[in-house]
């Protein structure tokens, strides 16, 4: 996988965790979710910046700029890595293509999970080929403010019946098909609000890592409000 080198001294990974997103820009909330998953499952987490996201408006920064910001945000943080595989693939960044690629690489029996925020998970039924995703991976769903997981929109609600796991270890016992609610302190940062505040020249030290903020200022990103 891409990004900084994965130390060989780490223990055997029981669950491969992928965290996809535009990361436009990556903020402290993104990192907190990745760290929570890392600690809960005692495994590495790979952040995958999307090159051409099909479910969102065009990004403000280029794919490579967003990946470089992910590298900066994760520098020095154990167990979190940037994976550029979606930047190397032509066409829309459909998650199902990434998961099929990972499944081919890992084999049919290796546990694989997709880390996702509750807001994005509620819209899963709009994703390309979404019913097949449960055959490729588990989903780790991170709580988001005002995004209930107790009642989901149909047909997602029906698809999730019987899939929720109470214990993290359950996801390591099967290659795919389960759901796990990642409980953590709620984070209120959003990339949309951060881009707006950057355009207004507000102080962003609380939301962005210092190297990421310096990169944004150096490349004059997010200067127009969205």
C-alpha positions as a printed Julia matrix, in Angstrom:
226×3 Matrix{Float64}:
   0.0     0.0     0.0
   1.03    3.6    -0.58
   2.26    6.34    1.72
   4.9     5.94    4.4
   6.36    2.5     4.94
   4.45    0.12    7.19
   6.89   -0.93    9.95
   7.62   -4.64    9.81
   7.77   -4.81   13.58
   3.99   -4.51   13.92
   2.04   -7.67   14.67
   0.09   -9.65   12.14
  -2.88   -7.69   10.88
  -6.12   -9.56   11.58
  -8.35   -7.03    9.85
  -7.49   -4.74    6.94
  -9.23   -1.38    7.39
  -9.67    1.1     4.53
 -10.92    4.65    5.07
 -11.95    6.31    1.83
 -12.86    9.94    1.31
 -12.15   13.13   -0.55
 -10.2    14.6     2.4
 -10.7    18.08    0.94
  -8.92   18.95    3.2
  -8.12   16.28    5.77
  -8.88   17.61    9.26
  -8.48   16.53   12.87
 -11.87   14.82   12.82
 -10.77   12.49   10.02
  -7.62   11.59   11.94
  -9.57   11.03   15.17
 -11.9     8.55   13.41
  -8.94    6.68   11.92
  -7.19    6.56   15.3
 -10.36    5.3    17.0
 -10.65    2.45   14.48
  -6.94    1.65   14.82
  -7.24    1.41   18.58
 -10.54   -0.49   18.58
  -9.36   -3.17   16.16
  -5.64   -3.06   17.0
  -4.71   -2.84   13.34
  -3.44   -0.38   10.76
  -5.83    1.95    8.94
  -5.25    3.05    5.34
  -6.71    6.37    4.23
  -7.57    6.39    0.51
  -8.05    9.83   -1.06
 -10.47    9.54   -3.98
  -9.31   10.87   -7.33
 -12.72   11.53   -8.92
 -15.48   11.0    -6.35
 -18.77   10.04   -8.03
 -21.11   11.04   -5.17
 -19.78   14.52   -4.38
 -19.23   17.82   -6.2
 -15.81   18.38   -7.77
 -13.09   18.8    -5.17
 -11.38   22.12   -4.52
  -7.85   20.73   -4.35
  -6.4    18.28   -6.86
  -6.22   14.6    -6.0
  -2.45   14.74   -5.52
  -2.71   17.84   -3.33
  -5.28   16.09   -1.16
  -3.07   13.01   -0.9
  -0.08   15.16    0.04
  -2.14   16.76    2.79
  -3.09   13.29    4.05
   0.61   12.39    4.16
   1.31   15.54    6.18
  -1.57   14.94    8.59
  -0.5    11.34    9.28
   3.25   11.94    9.58
   4.5    10.55   12.86
   1.19    8.85   13.76
   1.66    5.14   14.27
  -0.65    2.81   12.37
  -2.19    5.32    9.94
  -1.12    5.35    6.28
  -2.02    7.05    3.03
  -2.86    4.75    0.12
  -2.9     6.34   -3.36
  -4.38    3.43   -5.3
  -7.47    5.4    -6.38
  -5.23    8.14   -7.78
  -3.58    5.57  -10.04
  -6.83    4.32  -11.55
  -8.62    6.06  -14.42
 -12.29    6.96  -14.26
 -14.59    7.55  -11.32
 -13.37    6.5    -7.88
 -16.01    3.89   -7.22
 -15.42    2.2    -3.87
 -16.55   -1.15   -5.24
 -13.61   -1.15   -7.68
 -11.17   -0.47   -4.86
 -12.69   -3.19   -2.73
 -12.6    -5.71   -5.57
  -8.93   -4.87   -6.09
  -8.22   -5.32   -2.4
 -10.2    -8.55   -2.25
  -8.2    -9.94   -5.18
  -4.99   -9.01   -3.39
  -5.98  -10.36    0.03
  -7.8   -13.48   -1.11
 -11.37  -14.58   -0.33
 -10.9   -15.36    3.36
  -9.03  -12.34    4.73
 -11.17   -9.94    6.82
 -11.54   -6.56    5.13
 -13.43   -3.52    6.42
 -14.42   -0.12    5.06
 -14.4     2.7     7.63
 -17.14    5.23    6.99
 -18.91    8.08    8.79
 -22.56    7.62    9.74
 -23.62   10.41    7.36
 -22.01    8.71    4.37
 -23.26    5.28    5.45
 -26.86    6.5     5.48
 -26.44    7.25    1.77
 -24.87    3.88    0.94
 -27.82    2.8    -1.24
 -26.85    5.55   -3.7
 -23.4     4.01   -4.24
 -22.54    2.15   -7.43
 -23.16   -1.59   -6.96
 -23.9    -1.12   -3.27
 -25.58   -4.5    -2.54
 -22.38   -6.28   -3.61
 -20.3    -4.34   -1.09
 -21.44   -6.6     1.74
 -19.86   -9.55   -0.09
 -16.55   -7.71   -0.28
 -16.1    -6.11    3.14
 -17.39   -5.29    6.57
 -18.42   -1.73    7.42
 -17.14    0.13   10.46
 -19.53    3.05   10.92
 -18.28    6.01   12.96
 -20.82    8.1    14.82
 -21.5    11.54   13.4
 -23.58   14.33   14.97
 -27.31   14.13   14.21
 -26.89   11.0    12.07
 -28.92    8.18   13.59
 -28.02    4.58   12.82
 -31.07    3.19   14.61
 -33.4     3.86   11.69
 -31.86    3.9     8.22
 -33.5     4.75    4.89
 -34.8     1.88    2.81
 -33.58   -0.28    1.18
 -30.46    0.07    3.36
 -32.4    -0.65    6.55
 -33.5    -4.04    5.24
 -30.03   -4.87    3.95
 -28.54   -4.28    7.41
 -30.86   -6.6     9.33
 -28.85   -9.24   11.18
 -25.49   -7.73   10.22
 -24.71   -5.55   13.27
 -21.95   -6.95   15.48
 -21.64   -6.12   19.17
 -17.95   -6.93   19.48
 -15.01   -5.77   17.37
 -13.56   -9.29   17.33
 -16.53  -10.46   15.28
 -15.18   -8.69   12.2
 -11.96  -10.7    12.33
 -13.88  -13.97   12.29
 -15.32  -13.53    8.77
 -14.09  -11.91    5.56
 -17.08   -9.6     5.03
 -20.74   -8.89    5.6
 -20.89   -7.49    9.14
 -21.47   -3.99   10.5
 -19.89   -2.43   13.56
 -20.76    0.87   15.22
 -17.57    2.7    16.22
 -18.39    4.6    19.39
 -16.2     7.63   19.97
 -16.52   11.25   21.11
 -18.51   13.09   18.46
 -16.5    15.34   16.15
 -18.16   18.36   14.6
 -15.59   19.32   11.98
 -16.71   19.15    8.36
 -14.59   19.8     5.29
 -17.31   22.05    3.88
 -17.23   24.33    6.92
 -13.44   24.28    6.99
 -13.21   25.33    3.33
 -15.64   28.15    4.06
 -13.68   29.32    7.1
 -10.4    29.13    5.2
 -11.87   31.37    2.52
 -12.84   33.81    5.29
  -9.27   33.72    6.66
 -10.41   32.4    10.05
  -8.01   30.81   12.53
  -7.97   27.09   11.66
  -5.4    25.81   14.16
  -8.03   23.83   16.06
  -9.33   22.02   12.97
  -6.19   21.4    10.91
  -2.77   20.02   11.7
  -0.08   22.68   11.42
   1.67   21.06    8.41
  -1.66   20.79    6.56
  -2.51   24.43    7.24
   0.95   25.5     6.08
   0.51   23.47    2.88
  -2.86   25.11    2.22
  -1.41   28.57    2.71
   1.67   27.81    0.6
  -0.44   26.58   -2.33
  -3.16   29.19   -1.81
  -5.92   26.59   -1.63
  -9.56   27.18   -0.68
  -9.42   30.91   -1.33
 -12.93   31.0    -2.8
 -15.83   30.17   -0.48
 -17.87   27.08   -1.41
